[in-house]
Amino acid sequence: MGSGFSALAAALVVGARKDYGRQALLPPNTKYVLLGAGLLWFGWFGFNGGSGLSTGHDAVLAFTNTLLCPACTLLVWLVLA
């Protein structure tokens, strides 16, 4: 609830977008999107790899899944698109 109320308060303080509905919205900066996705993916490697609390089988499995799941998702997305 705290996060929801904080988001509501921030939205009320910031207000509506200027020219929303009257002017075309420009697409996001692709370089920043890729940089953010790469940083998030890199962070998840540390988070998921360390979740096994050791360097054993659980950590290796979590690390491998963190690598392969997004890669397979990208492959399927490329095939379907």
N, C-alpha and C positions, 0 to 999 in steps of 0.2 A: 504494500500500500504506500510505503514511503516513496518508492521510486515513481509510482503512478502520480502521486500528488506533486512530486518535484517536477515531473514532466509537464503536468498541467500548469503549474505555476510558471515554468519557463516559457511555455507556449503563450500564456496570457501576457507575460512581460514583453516577449519579442513581438507578438502581434502577427497579423496576416502578412503574406508576401506582397510587395509592391507590384503593381501591374499584373496580378494573378488573374488569368482569364482574358486579359486584354492584349497580352503580348506573348509570343512563343517563348517557351522555356528552353534555354540552351542545354545541350547534353553535358554531363559531368566531364571533368578532365580525366581522360583515360589513363594517363601516367600516374595520377594520384590514386585512382582506383586500383591499378595493378600493384602499386607500392603498398597500399593498405592491405590488400589481399595477401601479398607476400609476407608482410610483417605479421599478420594474423596467423597465417599458416606456420610460419617459423615459431611463433609463440606457442601454438598448439603442439608442436613437436616437443618442446620442453615440458609443457604441462602434462601431456598424455604419456610421454616417456617416463616422467618422474612419478606418475601416479601409481606405479607398481612398487614404489619405495625400495627398489633394488635394481640391480642390473641383470636380472634373470629373465626367465621366459616371459613373464607378464609385461615387463618393460619393452622387450623386443617386439612382442605382439602388438602392443599399443602403438609403438613407433611405426611399425610396418603398416598397420591399419591407417594411421594418420597420413602416410605417404600414398598408399594405394587407393583409398576411397575417393579422394578428390581427383586423382588421376583417372580413375575409371569413370567418374562423373563427367569430367571434361571430354573423355573419349566418346561417351554416349551422347553428350550434348553436340559434339561435332558431327556425329553420324546423323542425328535427328535434324540438325539445323540446315 
